[in-house]
Amino acid sequence: MISTPSISRLCKKAGVKTINKSGDCPDLIRNTMLLKMTEVLNCSVILCQMKQNKTVMEEDVYDALRLCGYNFTASEYISMKKHVI
């Protein structure tokens, strides 16, 4: 489970000025993150199975993100790969 302070830090990094920590906002953010992550991970597992691999690789996750509608430019994709290697 992602803690409320972690959600606050993510929101601050995204440019949010203030966040209501006592209300339903952190729970709503947790649920939304869970749904999006589940969607991307399910898609990456399907891609991995289509390639007949047993291990989900980095390219599978990037391809799943792209299939789920998260577009990356070629330079962003290359820079992300350089950080991992």
LINRA-V457034 format. One record per residue. SS is DSSP state (~ for helix, > for strand, _ for the rest). OMEGA is omega in radians with two decimals (999 if undefined). Layout:
SS;OMEGA  SS;OMEGA
//
This chain:
_;-3.13  _;-3.08  _;3.12  ~;3.07  ~;3.09  ~;3.09  ~;3.11  ~;3.12  ~;3.09  ~;3.13  ~;3.11  ~;3.13  ~;3.12  ~;3.07  _;3.12  _;-3.10  _;-3.14  _;3.11  _;3.13  _;-3.06  _;-3.06  _;-3.09  _;-3.12  _;-3.05  ~;3.13  ~;3.11  ~;3.11  ~;3.11  ~;3.10  ~;-3.13  ~;3.13  ~;3.11  ~;3.13  ~;-3.14  ~;-3.12  ~;3.14  ~;3.10  ~;3.13  ~;-3.12  ~;-3.12  ~;3.08  ~;3.12  ~;3.14  ~;3.09  ~;3.11  ~;3.09  ~;3.12  ~;3.13  ~;3.11  ~;3.10  _;-3.11  _;3.03  _;3.08  _;-3.10  _;3.06  _;-3.10  _;-3.12  ~;-3.13  ~;3.11  ~;3.14  ~;3.12  ~;3.11  ~;3.11  ~;3.08  ~;3.13  ~;3.12  ~;3.13  _;3.06  _;3.08  _;-3.05  _;3.07  _;3.00  _;-3.11  ~;-3.12  ~;3.09  ~;-3.13  ~;-3.14  ~;-3.14  ~;3.08  ~;-3.14  ~;3.14  ~;-3.14  ~;-3.10  ~;-3.05  _;999
//
